[in-house]
């Protein structure tokens, strides 16, 4: 059954379950999504067309909405860490599954309230400012019918900038993540084809 009409497990069901052509973020949804200087953000290095809108963080960097093609159509894990200068959220993509083609990633600044996709329940996410990462369409099951995402849906690291990463949607081939952070640090997005990772870094 195609992923677009197959309902994925609820967030609670997915979180207690253990389990399991192109490019990760095809050189389009990478570069930096925000720059601390007033000069324009760097242009994508491929043919993606980022939106012209930008949301300003009070006293800090504007966050420009950008989107681009993903290298693979499965997400397997999400991790958070810090290098002392930035707090980071890393999304690891997996082996491609059949039936889903042309997946796209989009990162933008958003404001509450936030709602869980599918149920419509309101979700609180810590932080003064928020980002949303959307991946669409994605295969939530591999070709054997097993769930592809095996990571945690909630992270509350209480780092200097990063406060929470929340999976608010895993429904009908679309993932939504809301990222909450404090301060006026700049936001940058990079990808690594070799490790199939997408990293969102938030400056201190």
N, C-alpha and C positions, 0 to 999 in steps of 0.2 A: 504494500500500500504506500503511495507516495507520502513523503514527510509533510507535505503541505496540508494533507487532510488527516494525518495520523496525530492524535493528541499525545503529547509527551506526558510522562508522569508528573504529578504535582510536585511543587518545590519540596514539600515535606517528604514525599515518597522518594524523590531523587536524592535528597540529602542523606537518607539512611541506607541507600543502596550503594553497594560497592561493585565496581565493575570496570569494566572497562570505563587545470591541473596546472597547474600554474604556480603561483607564488603566494606567501603568507599575506602580506599587505603589499600587493604589487607595487612597487616603488611609489605608489600614489598616496596612500594614507600613512605616510611616514614623516620625514623631515620634522619640523617643529610645528606644533599647533599654536604656539604662542611665543611672542618675543617680548623681552622686557623693554627694549628700546621702542620708540615710536615708529621706527621704520617698518615696512610691511613684512609679514611673515614670509619665509622662503616659499617659493612655489613648489608644488609637487614635481617629482622628477619623471613622472609618467603622464599618461593622458587623462588622469582623473580630474574632475571638475569640482573643487571644494566650493561650498556655498560662500557667498560674500558676507554673510552676517558674522558678527562677533559680539560676545558678551563680555563686558569689562568687569573685572574683579576690583572692588573698591581699593584704590591705592596701589594696584598691582597690574599684572599683565592682562591684556585682552585674550580671550580664548576663542579662536576662530573655528567654526565648524568645518570639518573636512571629512571626506569619505573616499574610499578607493577599494579596489578589488582585493579579496583575500586569496592567499595561495592555496588554501585547502578548506574544505567545507565541514570540518569537525573541530570541536573544542574539547580538550581533555583535562585541562587543569588551570587553576589560577593561584598565584602565589604573591605574597607581599614581602618586601624587604627595604632596607635603607643602606645607602653608601656613605652616610654622614653629611652629604650635601643635598641629596634629594631622597624622597620616599618614592618607592616604585611598586607598581602593580604589573605583574607579568602574566600574560595569557599564553598558554601553550596549545598549539593546534596539533591535530593528529593526522593519521593517514586519511586520505580522501575516501568518502563513501559514495556509492553510486546514487543516481536519481536526482541529486541536488546539484545544480550548476550555477556558475556565476555568483558566488557568495560575495557580499560587500560588507565592509566595516565602516561605521560612521561614529565619530566622536564629536560631542557638542556640550556646551554648558547648559544646564537646566536648573530650574528652581522647584522647590516643593509646592504642592504635595506630590508624593510618589505613590503609585499603585501597583500591586502585583498583577501582572498580566494573566489573564485567564479567570482569576477569582474576583478581581476588582478591589481587594482589600487594601487599605492604605498602609504604607510601609514607612516607618521613620528611619532616616539615615543620618547619622551624626555628621557634623561639619558645618562650617560657615558657608561654604561654596560646594557646588556639586557638578559632576560631569556624568554624561550618559554615554556608554558604549553600546552600540547596536550591531549585531551580526545577523545578516539576513540575505538569503535563506541559508540555514545550516542544517546538516543532518544530525539529528539527536540520537539516532540509532545506527550502528554499523550494519554491514551487509548480513551479519548473522542475527540481527535483531536485538543486540545488546546496547544499553545506553552508552553513548560515547563520552559524556562528561562525568568524570569521577572525582572532581575536586570539590572543595567546600563552597557553599553558596553564600556564606557570610564570613567576613573577616573584620575584626575590630582591633587593629594593632595599636591604637592610641600612640602613634608616632608623632613627631613634631608637627608635620603637616597632614599626613594621611590619617584619617580617623575611621573610615569604614568603606568596605567594598561589599555591595549587596546585589545578589542576583535577584532581580525583580521580575524577570520574565524568562521562561523556558517553555514556549508554547507555540505550536504550529510553525515550526522551523525558524523561530526568531529567538535570539538571546538578547536580553536587556540587562546591563549592569549599571548600577548607580554608584559613583565614587564620591565620597564626601571628604573634604579637606578644609583645614584652617589656614589662615594667613594669606599673604598676597604673592606667594611664590609663582613662578612661571610654570606652565604645563608644556611638556614636550612628549612627542610620540615617535618611537622608533620601532623597527622590526629587524629580525635576523632570520634570513632564509635557512641558514644551516641548522639552527635549533628550533625553527618553526615557532618563534616567539614574537609577541607584540608587547612592548613595554611602554607604559604611561608613567612618566617621571614628573614629580611635583617638587619644585624647589622649596627650600626652607626660607 
